[in-house]
Amino acid sequence: MEYDLAIIGGGPAGTAAAVYAARKRLKTAIIAESFGGQSVVSFDIQNWIGTVSITGEELAKRFKEHIEAYASDVLDIKEGERVLGVDKLDSGFKIKTTGHEYTAKAALVTTGSHRRKLDVPGAAEFENKGITYCASCDGPLFSGQDVVVIGGGNAAFETVVQLAAYAKSVVILQRSAEYRADPITVEKVLANPKVKAYTNTEILEIKGDKFVSSIVFKKKETDEVIELPTKGIFVEIGLLPTTDFVSHLVKVNEYKQIITDPRTQRTSVEGIWAAGDCTDGLYHQNNIAAGDAVRALEDLYLDLHLKQ
């Protein structure tokens, strides 16, 4: 079966596109390992428009429910499949997944991004042995302990808020002199007496035996090296776009983000659009990703019909 459209990814962009595609009666397959995107691990999302507060898990559930409401003769849900590659055909595209191959006249890439890993001695050795990338998943395991958060963006400060509820103390280690998080968030979090912060730091090493026991970092302004005892290290140092499966086909920038036309979300290859955190858009948020996808869907719908 050839689809009109293959949507790759199940976050806010993929969900929005699937709903719009179904309403426009495009024969569509949405292919996703899971639904929800990066926000699935968020403890409290307060900026999803129309919802004052919602957990990432609940938001992911609603994404899937919304898609399922449109699942019918025009929308097929291919959950649990990871896309391995996209290839250009004479007419359309072949999408190879971990379990199947699909063909479609057009493709919309909405695969978002994944977490950047800490790259210092000991980081790989102690991953899941004290080093974690998910506070909402693993935070309760460190109740009453001294923990460290690496990062300075909103995600890092959200992690601090979660950990401060039950940890003995939380230390924030930020690489640069300034935080990337919203100033009001920084002010509120740093007012907590449990929280201590260092800026202008360089992580040198993670130490431990079977589990993490300390983190070694340098204060760059003075070159002072500090070894800080800790049982838990929560890493929030940014995201990398999930584009390897298509970067051989479409143009990407130095960060491997797909380059798109901001007016239409078209990529360098005719018939492929991209939306959300996998693109070179200036800002990346759930609401923006959904808007990008709607813009892409409107454009590709017209494109498909003009070719008929």
C-alpha positions in Angstrom: 0.0 0.0 0.0 1.3 3.5 -0.9 0.3 6.2 1.6 -0.2 9.8 0.7 1.9 10.8 3.7 4.2 9.1 6.2 4.6 11.0 9.5 7.8 10.0 11.3 7.6 10.7 15.1 5.0 10.8 17.8 5.6 14.0 19.8 3.5 17.2 19.6 4.5 17.9 16.0 3.7 14.3 14.8 0.4 14.3 16.7 -0.7 17.7 15.3 0.2 16.6 11.8 -1.6 13.3 12.1 -4.8 15.0 13.3 -4.8 17.5 10.5 -3.9 14.9 7.9 -6.8 12.7 9.0 -9.2 15.6 8.9 -8.0 16.4 5.3 -8.6 12.8 4.4 -5.0 12.1 3.4 -4.1 8.4 3.6 -1.5 8.6 6.3 0.7 6.4 8.4 2.2 7.8 11.6 5.3 5.8 12.6 6.6 6.3 16.1 8.5 4.3 18.7 6.2 5.9 21.3 4.1 9.0 21.8 4.9 12.1 23.8 8.3 13.2 22.7 10.9 14.6 25.2 8.1 16.0 27.5 7.1 12.5 28.6 9.6 12.7 31.5 8.4 16.1 32.7 6.9 16.3 36.1 4.9 19.4 35.6 4.2 21.2 32.2 2.7 24.6 32.7 3.0 26.1 29.2 1.0 23.7 27.0 -1.6 26.2 25.8 -5.1 25.5 27.1 -3.9 23.4 30.1 -2.7 25.1 33.2 -0.7 22.1 34.5 -0.1 18.6 33.2 2.5 15.8 33.6 4.4 14.7 30.6 3.0 11.2 31.0 -0.6 12.5 30.9 0.2 14.7 27.9 1.6 11.7 26.0 -1.5 9.8 26.8 -3.7 12.6 25.4 -1.6 12.8 22.3 -2.2 9.1 21.6 -5.9 9.3 22.4 -6.3 12.3 20.0 -4.7 10.3 17.2 -6.7 7.2 18.0 -9.9 9.2 17.7 -9.1 9.7 14.0 -7.7 6.2 13.4 -9.8 4.8 10.6 -9.6 4.1 6.9 -7.3 7.2 6.4 -5.0 7.0 9.4 -2.8 4.0 10.3 -0.9 4.1 13.6 2.4 2.2 13.5 3.6 2.3 17.1 6.7 0.7 18.4 8.7 1.0 15.2 11.9 3.0 14.8 12.6 4.4 11.3 16.0 3.2 10.1 16.1 5.1 6.8 14.3 7.1 4.2 15.1 6.6 0.5 13.9 8.5 -2.6 12.0 6.6 -5.2 11.1 7.6 -8.7 7.8 8.7 -7.3 7.7 9.2 -3.5 9.7 7.6 -0.7 10.5 4.3 0.9 10.5 4.3 4.7 12.3 1.4 6.3 11.6 0.7 10.0 12.7 -2.0 12.5 9.9 -4.2 11.3 8.5 -3.1 8.0 8.9 -1.0 4.8 6.3 1.7 3.8 6.0 3.8 0.7 4.5 7.3 0.6 4.1 10.2 -1.8 5.3 12.6 0.9 7.1 12.4 4.2 7.0 14.7 7.3 9.9 14.3 9.8 8.9 15.1 13.4 11.4 13.0 15.3 12.4 15.7 17.7 15.6 15.3 19.7 17.3 13.1 22.3 19.4 13.9 25.4 23.1 14.9 25.0 25.2 12.6 27.1 27.9 13.7 29.6 31.3 13.0 28.1 33.9 12.9 30.9 35.9 10.0 32.5 33.5 7.9 34.5 30.3 9.1 32.8 29.7 6.0 30.7 30.8 3.7 33.5 28.4 5.0 36.0 25.4 5.6 33.8 22.4 4.2 35.6 24.7 3.7 38.6 24.2 7.1 40.0 24.2 9.1 36.7 20.8 9.6 35.3 19.0 11.7 32.6 15.5 11.5 34.1 14.6 13.1 37.4 11.0 12.1 37.3 12.0 8.5 36.7 14.9 8.2 39.1 14.7 11.1 41.5 12.8 9.2 44.3 15.7 6.7 44.5 17.9 9.5 46.0 15.6 10.6 48.8 17.6 12.1 51.6 20.8 12.2 49.6 23.1 14.9 48.4 22.7 15.2 44.6 24.1 17.2 41.7 22.4 18.7 38.6 24.5 19.5 35.6 23.1 22.2 33.3 21.7 25.7 33.4 18.6 25.7 31.2 14.9 25.4 32.1 15.1 21.6 32.1 17.9 21.7 34.6 16.0 24.0 37.0 12.9 22.0 36.6 15.0 19.0 37.7 16.2 20.9 40.7 12.7 21.7 41.8 11.7 18.0 41.7 14.8 16.9 43.6 14.6 19.6 46.2 11.3 18.1 47.4 13.0 15.0 48.8 16.9 15.3 48.5 19.0 16.4 51.4 20.8 19.0 49.1 21.0 19.9 45.4 24.1 21.5 43.8 23.8 23.0 40.3 26.9 23.0 38.1 26.7 25.3 35.2 29.4 25.5 32.5 29.0 29.2 31.5 28.7 32.3 33.5 25.0 32.9 32.8 22.0 30.5 33.2 19.8 29.8 30.1 16.7 29.3 32.3 14.1 32.0 32.7 15.4 34.6 35.2 12.2 34.3 37.4 12.7 30.5 37.5 16.4 30.9 38.5 15.5 33.4 41.2 12.9 31.2 42.8 15.0 28.0 42.7 18.1 29.5 44.1 16.1 31.0 47.0 15.6 27.4 48.3 18.1 26.9 51.2 18.7 23.3 50.0 20.1 24.5 46.7 23.6 25.7 46.0 24.9 26.7 42.5 28.3 27.1 40.8 28.7 28.8 37.5 31.8 28.8 35.2 32.6 25.2 35.9 34.2 22.4 34.0 33.3 18.8 34.9 36.5 16.7 35.1 35.6 13.3 36.4 32.9 11.1 38.0 34.3 8.8 40.7 32.9 5.8 42.4 33.1 2.1 43.0 30.0 0.1 42.2 28.0 3.4 42.2 28.8 7.1 42.0 30.5 8.5 45.1 31.7 12.0 43.9 32.0 14.4 41.1 35.2 16.4 40.4 34.9 19.8 38.8 37.0 22.9 38.3 36.0 26.5 38.9 37.3 28.1 35.7 37.8 31.6 37.1 40.3 30.4 39.8 41.3 26.9 38.5 40.3 25.5 41.9 39.5 21.8 41.6 36.7 20.6 43.9 35.7 17.0 44.6 32.1 17.0 45.7 30.7 13.9 47.4 27.3 12.9 45.9 25.2 9.8 45.3 23.2 11.1 42.3 24.1 13.1 39.3 21.3 14.4 37.0 22.4 15.5 33.6 20.5 18.2 31.7 23.0 19.5 29.2 20.8 19.8 26.1 19.4 17.8 23.2 20.6 16.4 19.9 18.3 16.2 16.9 17.2 12.7 15.9 18.0 12.9 12.2 20.6 10.2 11.4 18.1 8.2 9.4 17.4 11.0 6.9 20.6 13.2 7.0 22.0 11.4 3.9 19.0 12.7 2.0 18.1 16.2 3.2 20.4 19.1 4.0 21.3 19.5 7.7 23.3 22.2 9.5 26.4 21.7 11.7 24.2 20.5 14.6 22.5 17.9 12.3 19.3 19.8 12.4 17.2 19.6 9.2 17.3 22.9 7.3 13.8 24.0 6.5 12.0 26.9 4.8 10.4 28.7 7.8 7.4 29.7 5.7 6.5 26.2 4.6 8.7 23.7 6.6 9.9 22.3 3.3 13.4 20.6 3.3 15.9 20.6 0.5 14.3 17.5 -1.0 11.0 17.9 -2.8 8.3 15.9 -1.0 9.9 15.9 2.4 8.9 18.4 5.1 10.2 18.6 8.7 8.8 20.2 11.9 9.7 20.6 15.6 12.9 20.0 17.4 14.6 18.1 14.6 14.8 21.2 12.5 16.9 24.4 12.5 14.1 26.5 13.8 15.2 29.3 16.1 13.1 28.2 19.0 12.0 24.7 20.2 9.0 24.2 22.4 6.0 21.9 22.4 3.6 24.6 21.2 6.0 25.7 18.5 6.5 22.1 17.3 2.8 21.7 16.9 2.5 24.9 15.0 5.4 24.0 12.7 3.7 20.7 11.9 0.3 22.3 11.1 2.1 24.8 8.7 3.9 21.8 7.1 0.7 19.9 6.7 -1.2 22.8 5.1 1.7 23.2 2.6 2.1 19.5 1.7 -1.6 19.0 1.4 -1.7 21.7 -1.3 1.4 20.3 -2.9 -0.1 16.8 -3.1 -3.3 18.1 -4.6 -1.6 20.3 -7.2 0.3 17.2 -8.4 -2.9 15.3 -9.1 
